[in-house]
Amino acid sequence: MKHGKATTKMASFCKDSCPVCTRAREKGEGFLYEFVKLEEQICPACRSYKKVFGVPAHEKIKKK
């Protein structure tokens, strides 16, 4: 599935640069992890992450 340039850019920000999401995925538990689970409902970068990578922003991308 092809995504727009803005969607891909926001997903990349969430994956690589967002200080909250990157720490939540890295640790996989705790306050930030739970916060991102709630935040991904309203954050456009988190929603883009799910569209592009197929998993919610609080989960790591699964290697194939």
C-alpha positions in Angstrom: 0.0 0.0 0.0 1.4 3.4 -1.0 1.2 6.2 1.5 1.4 10.0 1.1 4.6 11.9 1.6 3.3 13.6 4.8 2.1 10.3 6.3 5.5 8.6 5.6 7.4 11.6 7.1 5.2 11.6 10.3 5.6 7.8 10.6 9.4 8.2 10.3 9.4 10.9 13.0 7.5 8.6 15.3 9.8 5.7 14.6 13.1 7.5 14.8 12.8 10.9 16.5 9.9 11.1 18.9 11.4 11.2 22.4 8.3 9.6 23.9 7.5 6.9 21.4 11.1 5.8 20.9 11.6 5.3 24.6 8.2 3.5 25.0 9.0 1.0 22.3 12.6 0.5 23.5 11.5 -0.3 27.1 8.2 -2.1 26.3 6.7 -1.3 29.7 6.2 1.5 32.2 4.7 4.9 32.2 5.7 6.0 28.7 4.6 2.7 27.2 1.1 3.1 28.8 1.0 6.8 27.8 1.7 6.1 24.2 -1.0 3.5 24.2 -3.4 6.3 25.1 -1.8 9.0 23.0 -1.8 7.1 19.8 -5.5 7.7 19.6 -5.0 11.5 19.1 -1.4 11.9 17.8 -1.2 12.2 14.0 2.4 10.8 14.0 1.4 7.8 16.0 -1.6 7.1 13.6 0.8 7.5 10.7 3.2 4.9 12.3 0.3 2.4 12.4 -0.7 3.1 8.8 2.8 2.7 7.4 4.3 0.0 9.6 1.1 -2.0 10.4 1.6 -2.0 14.2 0.5 0.5 16.9 3.1 3.1 17.9 3.8 1.4 21.3 5.0 -1.8 19.6 8.2 -2.5 17.8 8.2 -3.3 14.1 8.3 -7.1 13.7 11.1 -8.4 11.5 10.0 -10.7 8.7 
